[in-house]
Amino acid sequence: MVDDILPKYWYNIIPDLPEPLPPPRDPPDAEFSRIDLLRQLIPREVLRQQFTVERLVKIPEEVLDRYVTIGRPTPLMRASKLEERLGTPARIYFKYEGATPTGSHKINTAIPQAHFAREEGIEHVTTETGAGQWGTAVSLAASLYSMSSTIFMVRVSYEHKPMRRVIMQLYGGEVYPSPSDLTDYGKRIKSEDSTHPGSLGIAMSEALEYALKRNYRYMIGSVLDVVILHQSVIGMETMKQLETLGEEADVLVGCVGGGSNFGGLVYPFIGSKKGKRYVAAASSEVPKFSRGEYKYDFPDSAGLLPLVKMISLGKDYVPPPIYSGGLRYHGVAPSLSLLMKNGVIEGVEYGEGEVFKAAKLFMETQGIVPAPESAHAIAAVIDEALAAKARKEKKVIVFNLSGHGLLDLTNYESMMRRWKDEKSSGL
């Protein structure tokens, strides 16, 4: 059964985009080539895959073996009790990426990146993390390949999510709150504001600087298209699982921080011309879809990486300390940005109050505690299911439950307390 479902190739959407993807470039006044700098930061094969135009990229046998070890293929489950509670004729399915040991989809790209780094003889990798899922995945993947890891965790998440920090450390990772005193950029930010909550862009810059000064390699968590390439195992598996059930997706939904879990589910369907609508759900507190500009911008706050054309709130944007740490990034993956510009993908945004209610309903009906990030997708699914109810449409809605929230209970407790306070005060 595993051989029937687990794909042997990753899917690359680049050759199937409606127009050529604008290439990365150096800023006009560049004192050094950021594109050349990538060769010092990123393993060679990862960099090759970032710029490949191959539609299908073969997954190495050792990576396939690791995928099986961490529980791939993950289950496709029907949210039948949620359907009943909503009274909708729609059929709702979710791909449960929380079934992996690290509790999220992030391990799908951490394993191949660690694999390619180890093939080059690299012994230490660095990265950043927001909510902690990516840092957890990197620390485990590095351990699986006998490498060390250093993770810069956005300070507000470092404080809000101590259990994420613990699990990274258990896997062998060194974890530091960002901004930190370990890098020149971190020191500069702290000197300007000693209470700075941090951001993914800042943590990314620290991880890059830390890697450059020590000849380590940097592992990419989201946004760049090589990450979405690796995450395509989600969608490739889902298509086969739906075929087994005799179902065809009408609407596909995922949450968006940088875009990797959404693209991982949806891109194979777009490439295969399956599905009628694709809905990306983001945070209204980090309003990339409604207020972001499609422009060339830096993926990291210090501007060490090349400029990429994407929907962005600006590299210096400091997001509010919402609980959905994985959605606090300032930009959207270049390929996803282009697809949104061309109207292929729809974007919606939800506030924390709406998201908490959606997560609570999902918990009560399906028994699974979703990650706060994934709960944005659930909110969109509920809206789609209620619209189907109003129109009496028996559509099939499929979404990516990109991770569980069992290490986010402190955050849920705070949200629950706030919701009760607002309810009692009549707000």
Summary of the structure (lengths in Angstrom):
residues: 427
radius of gyration: 20.1
end to end distance: 51.3
largest distance: 60.6
contacts: 1621
relative contact order: 0.16
helix: 48%
strand: 18%
